[in-house]
Amino acid sequence: MSAAAIGRDAVKLLFVDDEFIEFRSLKKTIATLTDPPVDMVYAQSVSDALAKLATGSFDLILLDNRLLPNDDFRQTAPKLRAAGYTGPIGIVSMDVSDGYFQQFQDYGVDFRIGKDEIDVETLQHIIREYVRYDMPDVWKDDYNV
């Protein structure tokens, strides 16, 4: 993405995964996403993510389910919340069918998604739903009345 495309309107996404190849793959997918533009930052661990959170703000975090030395998102997501992050967190995993994924909201997670489900349309939906929700005009109150 060009520097001109990354501006005030760009969505700042923090991608946390211990496999750099996953970041490269998602970055290629996001490269085709132009509306809205996305500025993606990589963190290889939860401690790396916490350091990045301390130096900047992010609109969305995509967090790999399993990061060493933690077992899964039940240990990592609460650390991000404890650091003061209040934005949406999505858990990314190869398989989101395990039973413990059903309690994702109990751990401060907003949604879960399989790695094979991530494409441009899905990313646009996630951003519109969790980051830039535009309320229809008919729902907005008219305070001029």
C-alpha positions in Angstrom: 0.0 0.0 0.0 1.3 3.4 -0.9 2.1 6.1 1.7 -0.6 8.2 0.2 -3.2 5.5 0.8 -2.2 5.2 4.4 -3.5 8.3 6.1 -5.8 9.4 8.8 -8.6 7.3 7.3 -6.6 4.1 7.1 -7.7 1.3 9.5 -4.7 0.4 11.8 -4.7 -3.3 12.2 -2.3 -5.2 14.5 -1.8 -8.8 13.4 -0.3 -11.0 16.1 1.0 -14.4 15.0 4.2 -16.3 15.7 4.4 -17.3 12.0 5.7 -14.5 9.8 4.5 -16.3 6.7 0.9 -15.8 8.0 1.5 -12.1 8.2 2.9 -12.0 4.6 -0.1 -14.0 3.4 -2.6 -11.6 5.0 -0.6 -8.6 3.8 -1.0 -9.9 0.3 -4.8 -10.3 0.8 -5.1 -6.8 2.3 -3.1 -5.3 -0.6 -6.2 -5.7 -2.7 -8.4 -4.0 -0.1 -8.8 -0.3 -1.1 -12.0 0.6 0.7 -11.1 1.3 3.4 -7.3 1.4 3.2 -5.6 -0.8 5.9 -2.3 -0.2 7.6 -1.2 -3.5 9.0 1.5 -3.9 11.7 3.0 -7.3 12.7 3.7 -8.6 16.2 5.3 -12.0 16.7 4.3 -12.5 20.3 1.9 -11.1 22.9 4.8 -9.2 24.5 5.6 -7.7 21.2 2.0 -6.8 20.7 1.9 -5.2 24.2 4.9 -3.1 23.3 3.3 -1.9 20.0 0.1 -1.1 21.9 2.1 1.1 24.3 3.5 3.2 21.5 0.4 3.6 19.2 -3.3 3.0 18.8 -4.9 0.3 16.7 -8.4 0.0 15.4 -8.5 -3.8 15.3 -6.4 -6.7 16.5 -6.3 -10.1 14.8 -4.8 -12.5 17.2 -3.6 -16.0 16.4 -5.2 -18.6 18.6 -2.0 -20.3 19.7 1.1 -18.3 20.6 4.0 -19.7 22.6 4.5 -19.8 25.5 0.7 -19.4 26.1 -1.7 -22.1 25.3 -4.4 -20.2 23.4 -6.5 -17.0 23.2 -7.9 -17.7 26.7 -4.5 -16.6 28.1 -3.5 -14.0 25.4 -6.6 -11.9 24.8 -7.0 -11.0 28.5 -3.4 -9.7 28.5 -4.3 -7.3 25.7 -7.4 -6.1 27.5 -5.5 -5.7 30.8 -3.1 -3.4 28.9 -6.1 -1.1 28.2 -6.9 -2.1 24.6 -10.7 -1.5 24.2 -11.1 -2.0 20.4 -12.2 -5.2 18.7 -10.1 -8.4 18.9 -10.6 -11.2 16.5 -9.2 -14.7 17.0 -7.7 -16.3 13.9 -7.2 -20.1 13.9 -6.9 -23.0 11.4 -9.8 -24.6 13.2 -12.5 -22.7 15.2 -14.7 -25.7 15.9 -13.3 -26.7 19.3 -15.7 -26.2 22.1 -13.7 -23.6 23.9 -14.2 -21.2 21.0 -17.9 -21.0 22.0 -16.9 -18.9 25.1 -14.7 -16.4 23.2 -16.6 -13.4 24.5 -15.8 -14.4 28.1 -12.2 -13.7 27.3 -12.6 -10.2 25.8 -12.8 -11.4 22.2 -15.3 -10.0 19.7 -15.2 -12.6 17.0 -13.4 -15.7 15.8 -12.5 -16.7 12.2 -10.8 -19.5 10.4 -7.6 -18.7 8.5 -9.2 -20.2 5.4 -12.1 -17.8 5.7 -10.1 -14.6 5.4 -10.5 -12.9 2.1 -11.1 -9.3 0.9 -14.9 -9.4 1.4 -14.6 -10.9 4.8 -12.1 -8.3 5.9 -14.3 -5.5 4.6 -17.2 -6.9 6.5 -15.2 -7.2 9.7 -14.0 -3.6 9.4 -17.4 -2.3 8.7 -19.0 -4.3 11.5 -16.4 -3.7 14.2 -14.4 -0.7 13.3 -16.4 1.7 11.1 -20.0 0.9 11.6 -22.1 3.4 9.6 -25.5 3.8 11.1 -28.2 4.2 8.4 -29.5 7.8 8.3 -33.0 6.7 9.2 -31.7 5.5 12.5 -30.0 8.7 13.4 -31.8 11.2 15.7 -32.6 14.6 14.3 -31.6 16.9 17.0 -32.7 20.0 15.0 -36.4 19.3 15.6 
